[in-house]
Amino acid sequence: MKVYTSRTEVPGNEKWNLADIYSDLTMWENDLQLVEEIAAKLKKFDGAIHDGTSLYQYLILREELSYKFNHIYAYSMLKVDEDTRDAKSQSLLDRAKGLSVKVSAATSFFMPYLLDLDKETLSSFIEEEEGLKYFEEDLFEAFRYKEHVLSKEQEEVLSQLGEALSAPSTTFGMINNADIKFGEVTNDNGEKLPLTRGMYSKLIEDEDREKRREAYKAYYQPYVELKNSIASTLSAAIKNNVTVARIRKYPSALEKALFGDRVPKEVYENLISATKENIAPLHRYSELRKHKLQLDELRQYDMSVPLVHGVKQIISYEEAYEIMINALSPLGEEYISILKEFKELMYIDVRETPGKRSGAYNLGIYGVHPFILLNHQDDLDSLFTLAHECGHGVHSKLSSQHQPQITARYSIFVAEVASTVNEILLINYLLNNEKNLEVRKHLLNHFIDQFKGTFFTQVMFAEFEKITHGLAEKGTPLNVESFNQTYEGLFREYNGDVVMFDDEVKFGWSRIPHFYRPFYVYKYATGFASAIHLATKILEGDDETLQSYLHFLKSGCSDYPLELLKKTGVDLTTPVPIENALKKFGELVEEFAAI
């Protein structure tokens, strides 16, 4: 696989085309100025909304501002992610963030105003102004937040603090993407090279245990060295979450995070408890791993190496795309045509280059199209990442096509369903079309490892968030020691006695970007459980499930996430989907053991 030393070396058809948002910076600047002007107009509505007409004028102007602002922010963010070291791009993003504060300040009066109305007055406004029907559901939804909204003056102060409150996340992002310098590893010629994330993802799966150990130590080296800085950053992020939850009169930071999706905290807590009650198959798998690798002791750097040797596949990006198209064909022609469009029209940024943001994501932009960031490594993991992110992308595309702007953006809670259905269809396709027994074993092993990472690891992270926020709510100091102690305890509980404990393990908390999006990671696990149900039904040829799933992808946020899932046959208010997923994991482990 070619290693690119700069972005200019990457073929044009493997880079996203940001000209689809703005063809030049002048257009970006013009929209920035326009949003500032609209924000000033919106500010003048403070104290001037007295009837349905003025309320409608405010809301329609605010939606126009939202549309333009989302384009401004998305463009600057995508430019930064191309190369996080680029000062010009960073300047654009800084200006977009500054604009966000201005917008927030200009509109902060509205929620206190709205909640000061009684429902009868609001209903009379809607009756007199037909255009308000479009906003009706959103307006009445706001009343659910009544006890959590502050006075107009307090809301304005809090909005002014927006940039400061997001500083811990911004700081960690700069540390993690731009400033991190990993240790050195030894190449096949005996030369020392600085480790990159792309190299790490390959070396940690290498059959040579010494290479894995060296890569593991080199990867964790900067996180251990920067432990106090990162602990300070994460502590500030958690305290911010707790403080804002208290200011807004939520019982806890967890309940604040769940409130918008109307998810009872029992869903979160039941996920953790059901997983821990059914943890035995995970420990059984670790025993199998130790036995298969013929190790006296199993360590963290032994947990990613494939257990079937000699079948590691090289899968080019072109080949990966073709495999994905074939694997997802059960989802129908409309779905497949959208996938082909993603590649042909350059919605995807494919290759790892110096300074590029790590990992992968999809960003849907209403009125444009989705943009997908990858760091493709021509391997099986990258094939799964491609299918995963394209699942998000198609979800964004269909929701934007079938929903008005106000309901087009789907909740993060349901986002992981669309991506994980794709992964399950992909592994099913690969297993069904592979005749070589060793490769089949390898694929089954890969799916078990993927299940472990998407489900069990995310539940462990979710419990880490719950514990650390609980500590902050009790006033317990959050520092390297408390983070290490919490993470180590959970790691030992989830992984069992069979995994020997390396000192670096307890610093695992220091490298997780999702901890700066509070109480997000549990959605990977609930999404995975939901996806197992849906993919199984679709593969069985259940057309009713297929049609309800496609309708789900087109639904955006037109209903609460738990209700949208219920329409597909998945009810997460019961433990059944979680228990079924855990049962499936146990079956996979036993099947692998039998082979």
N, C-alpha and C positions, 0 to 999 in steps of 0.2 A: 504494500500500500504506500502510495506517495505521501511524504510528509511535506506540508506546505509551510514555508518559512515566512510568507506574507500573504495578505488577502489578495493582492494583485495576481498571484499565481493561480488562484482558483478559477476554473472555467466559469464563464459568465452564466451558463444555464444551471450552475450549482450554487448560485447566490440569489437571494431574494431581490426583488425589484421594488425598492422603496419609492421609486417615481410614481408608483400607483397611488401613493398618498400625496406626495408633493413632488412635482417634476423639478423644482428648484427651490432654493432657500428663500427667495423673494416671496413665494406663495406662503411659505411657513410664517415668515415675518408679517405678511399681510393678515393672516388669520390670527396671529398673536395680537396684533393691534385691534382687530375686529372684536376679539373676545374681551379685551380690556374695555372697549367701548360698550359692549353689551352688558358687561358686569356693572359699569357705571349706571347704565339705564335701569338695571334690575335693582340697584341700591335705592333708586328714587321711588320704587314701589313701597318702600318701608313706610307704613302709616297711610298708604294711599290705596289700599285694596278694600273697597267697600261694597262691591257687588260682583255678580257673576262675570260681567264683561272685563273688569279690571283684573280679576283673578285669572281669567283665561288668557288675557294679554301677557300677564306675568309668566304663566306656565309655558306658553308657547315660545316666549323669548328665552326662557331658561332651557328648554329642550334644544333650541337652536345653538345656544352657548355650549351645552353639553356635547352636541355633535361635533362642533368645531374643536372644542378643547380636547376631546378624546383623540382626534387626529393629530393635534399639536403634540400631545404628550406621547402618543404611541410612536410617532416618527422619531422624536428625540431619544426615546428609550431604545428603539431598535438600532439607531445610529451608534449609541454608546455600546450596545451589546456586540456590535461588529468588532469593536476594538475599545475595551474599557480604558486603555491608556491615552486615548485621543482627547486632548484638551478642548478642541472645538466642539466635539460632540457632547462632552461633559458640560460645557457651557450652555448648550441648547437645553439639556435636561435640567440644569439648575434654573434656567429661566422659566421652563415649563412648570417646575415645582413652585417657583415664586408666583407664577400666574395662578396656580392652584390655590394658594393662600388668599390671593386677592378675590378670586371667585367665591371661595368659601366665606370670606368676610362679607362680601356683597350680598350673599343669599342667606346668611346665618339668621336673619330676622324671621324668615318665612315659617320655619317649623314652630317656633313659639307662637307666632300669629295664628297659624292654622289650628293649633291645639287650644287656642284661647276661644275659638269659635265653638258653638255647640253644633251637634250633628244636624239639627233642624235647619239652622241658618245655612250650613253648607249644602244641604239638600235643596234649599230654595235657590241658591246660586246656580246649582247644576240645572235646575228646571228652567231658569231664565236664560241660560247660555248653553245652547246645544253642544258647542265645541268642548265643553267640560266633560261630556260623557267619556271622551277618550282618556281623561285623567281620573275618572270617578273612583275606580278600584284603588288606585295608588293613594288618592286623597283619604279615603276611609281607612286604608291600611295604616296610615300615619297615626291614627288615633290609638293604635295598639301601643305606640311608643310614648303616650302622653305622660306617664309617670317618670319617664327617663329623659325628658327634654327639659332643658334649663331655661332660665329667663333669657330674653333677647340679648341683654348685655353679657350674660355669662356665656351664651352660645358664641357670641362674636369673639370674646376673649379666647375661648377654646379653639375656635377656628384659626385664630392668629397663631396658636401654638402648634398647628398641624405639622409644619416643617420640622420644628424642634422635636416633636414626639416621634417623628419618623427617622430621626437622626441615628439611633442605634442600628436600625436595619440598613440604612445607607452606609454607615461606617463599616459594618460587617461585610456588606457587599463589596466595598472597595478593598478591604483586607483580603477577602476570599477570592476575588477575581483579578485584582490588579497587583496587589502587593505580595501575595504569598510566593515564597521561593522554597520549593521542595528540596530535599536533600538529593544526593547523587546516587545513581545506580550504575552497575557495570554492564556494558554491552557484550555481545558475543566475542568481540575482539579484545576484551579485557580493558577497554577504555571506560573512564568515568564520564557519565553524562548527567546533566540535571534532569530530574524526573518531571514529566508533565502529567496532567490528569489522564490524557489519552494513553500514554505509556503505562500508567498505573493500572488502568482498567484491563490491560492485556497482561501485565506482569503478575498481577495478583491471581491470575488464572493459570500461570505457567506451571508446567509439570515439575520443573526444578524447584524444590522447596527452598533452597537458599536464595534463589531469585525472588521468590515470593516474600521471604522474610526481609530481604534487603529493601524491596519496594515498599513494604508495609512500614518499616522503620523510617524510610526516607519521606514517605507520605505524611506520617504523623509528626515528623520532626518540627515543622514550623508551627503546627497547632499547639504542641507542647511548649515550644519557645514563647509563643504569644498568649499563653493560657490566661495570664492576668488581664491583658487587654481585652481578650474575647469574653472572658467572664464578666468584666465590667460592662461590656456592650450588651451581653445577653441579660444580665441583671437589670440594666436600665430598661430594656425592652419589656421585660416581665413586670417590673414596677410600674411602667407607664400603663400597661394593660390593666393592672390592678387598680391604679389610681383613677383612671378614666371610668372603670366599672363602678367604683365607689361614688365618684362625682355624679354619675348618671343613675345612681340608686339601684343598681343590679345586685342581687344577692352574692354574686361572685363573678370573676372574670370569665369563668367557663360558661355561666348562664348568659352573660352578655354576648359571648361569641355564638351561642346556639339560638339566641332570641330571633334574629332575622329570618332564619330558616324554619322557625317554629319547631325546632327539634327538642323534645324533652331531654333533660340531662340523663334520664334513665337509659336512653339509647346509647349514650357515650359510656356510661358506667357498666351497662350490660355487655357491651362489646368487650370491655376489659375483663370483666369477671368470667364471661363465657369462654374467652380465649384461654385464660389461666386455668380454668377447669378442664380444658381439653388440650393441655400443653404436651401431654405424653407422646403423641406422634412426632412432635418436633424433637424431643429428646431422643426418641427412637431413631430418627433420621441422623442425628449427630453420631449416635453409636455406629450406624451403618457407614457413615462417612469415615470415621476413625478406622473401622475394620477394612473398608475397601482401599483406603490409602496406606494400610499396613503401618500405622503410626503407633508408637508407644503413648504419645500424648497428642491430642488435637488442640491446635491453637487458632487464634482468630485469622491468621493469614493462610490457614488451610480450609477456610469455609467457602471459598469461591472457586477453587480449582475444580474443573470437571472431574467426575469420578470415573468416566470412561475415557481412556487414553487413546491417542492416535487418531481421533476423529474430529479434531478442532477444525471448523469450517471457515474458509475465507469466502465471504459473500460480498461482492461488489455492490455499490449503491444501485446500479442499473438492475442487477439481478435481484437485489432485495426488493426493489419497487415492483418488479414483475411477480415475485412470490407473494407479496402483500396483495396485489390485485387479485390473484387467483384464490388466495386464502379467504378473502372477504367477499367472494362472489355470492355466498348465501344471503347477503344483505341486499341483493338486487341491483338492477341496471342503473337506477338513479344514483345510488351510493357510489358505484364503481366509476361512473362518468365524472363525478365530482373529484374522486381521487386522481384520475388521469389529468384533470384540469390543474390540480395543485402542481404537478410536475411540469406540465407543458407551459404554464403561464408564470413559472418561477415564483411560487409562494414560499419556497423552502430554501433556507440557508444551510448548506450541507456539511461543509468541512471544518475541522478544527484548525485554527490559525492562532499565532501568538496574540495574546491580549483579548481574544474573543471570550465572551461569557461562557462559562462552563455549563454542562448539562444540556437540557433540551426543554423546550416549551412551545405552546401554541398561543398566539395572541389574535383573537378575533376583533376586527375593527368594523363596526357597523357602517355601511355605505361604501366599504372598500372590499376587503376579503380577509381571510385568515393569513397570518404570517407564522411560519414554523421555523424555529431554530433547532439545529442538530449539531452534534460534533461526531459525525459518522466515522466509524473505525473499521468498516468492512468485515464485521463479524456478526455472530448470532445475536449478541446483545443489541447491536445497532439495528438489526432487522426488527427486533421487538420494539425498540424505541421509536423507530419509524412508524410502525403500525399503531403504537400508543398515541403518538402526537397527532397522527392523521385522524385518529378517532376523535380527538378534541377538535381538530380542524373542521371535519365534516359536521360535527355538532354545531360549531360556530356558524358555518355556512348555511346550514338548514334552518337554524333558529333565526338568523338574519333575513333569510328569504321569506320565511313564513310568519314572522312576527313583526309588529310595528316596533319602532325604536324603544318604546317604553317597556316592552316585555321581551326584547330580543336577547338580552344578556342572561344566560342561564346561571343558576347558583353553582358555586364551587362544590356544594354537597353532591350534586348529580353529575358533575363533570367527569369524575373518574369512572363512572359506569360506562360511558361511551368509549373511553380509551381501553378499558380492560376487556370489554366484549371483543374488541379487535384482537387483543393478545390471546384470548382463549380460542377464538376461531383460527388464529394463526398456528398455535401449537397443535390443534386438532388436525389442521391441513398437513402440517409437516409430518406428524406421526402417521397419518393415513397414507401418505405418498412416499414414505421411506421404506425401502425393502431391506436395507442393510441392518442387521440386528444390532450391531454395535452403535450405529448412528441413532437408531431408535432408542436405545438405552440412554445415549447422550442427551437426546431431546427430552426424554422423560425426566432425567436428572436436572436438566435446565429448567423445566417447568416447575419442578419441586422447589428449586432454589429461587425461582421467580415468585412463587407462591409465598415462600418464607419472607422474601424481601418486601413484597407488596402488602402482605397481611400481617404476619407476626411482628416484623420489625417496626411497622408503622403503629401497631397497637402498643408496643413497648415505648415508642416515642410519645404516643398520646398519653400514656401513664406518666412519663417523665414530665410532660407539660402540666398535667393535673397536679402532680406532687409539688413541683417548683412554684407554681402559682399559689398553691395552698400555703407553702412556706412564706411566700411574700405577703399573703393576706394575714398571716399570724405575726408578721414583723420579724421573722427569722432572717438573718443576713444571708444573702445569696452571693457566693464567691466560689473560687476554684474548689475549695474543700467541700462545700455543700453540693455543688454540681457533680463533682467526682463521686462523692458518697452515694448520691441518688442514682447516678447512672450505673455505677458498679453494682449496686444492689439489684437493680432491675435486670442488668445483663446476666448476672448469675442466676436469677430466678427464671428468666425466659430461656436461657441456654442450658441450664442444668450443670451437673458436676462433670460431665464428660469433656467440656471445653475448658482447657487450662487458661488461666487469666494472665494475659500480658499486661504490663503496666500501662501501655498506651490505650488500652481498651477504655479505661475510666475517663479518658478525654474525648470520647466519642461525641459528646454533646457539643463540643467546640466547632464541629465542622458541618452542622446541619442548618442550612439556610431556612428551612421551613419553620424553625423555632421562632423566626421573626414574623411569622404570620400565625398568630396564636390560634391554637386548637383547629388546625387545618388537617394535620396528618391522619387523624382518625377516619377522614373521608376516603382515603385510599382503601382502608380495610372494609368499610361499609360498601364502597363502590365495587370492590372486588367480589364481595359476597353476592351483591345484586347481579353483577355481570355473570357469575357462574350460573345462576338460575336462568338468566335470559339467553345466554349462549347455548346452554344445554337444550333449551326448548327450541331455539332456532335451528340447531343442528338436527333435532328430531323431526324437523319439517313442520313445526307448529306455525301455520300461517297467521293465526290470530295473534300469537306472541310477536311474530315478525312485524306485522302491521302496527301493533300497539307500540313496539319499540321504535319504529320509524316515526310514528306520531310523537313519541316522547322526544326524539331528536329535534323535532320541529317546534317544540312547545316553549322553548326559552324559559322564562320565569312566569309563564301565564298562570301557574298555580304553585303552591308550596311544594318543595322537593319531595317530601314524604308522600304527598298526594299524587304527584306525577308518577312516582315509582309504583304506587298501589295500582294505578291504571295499567301497568305492565304485568301485574301479578306478584310484585315484590312488596312485602309489608315489613319494614324495618322496626316497627313498633313492637313486633314480636321477636323472640330469639331465633325463630325458625331459619331465616336466611343465614345467620351467623353459624348456627349449629350445622346446617347443611354444608356450608363451605368447609368447616373444620372436619366434618365427616369425609368430604371429598379429599382433603389433604391426607387424612389417615389412609384412605384407599390407595392414593398415589404412592405413599411410602411403602405400603405392603406390596403393591404391584412391583415396585422397583426392587424391593428386597427379594421377591420371588424370582425375578429375572437374574 
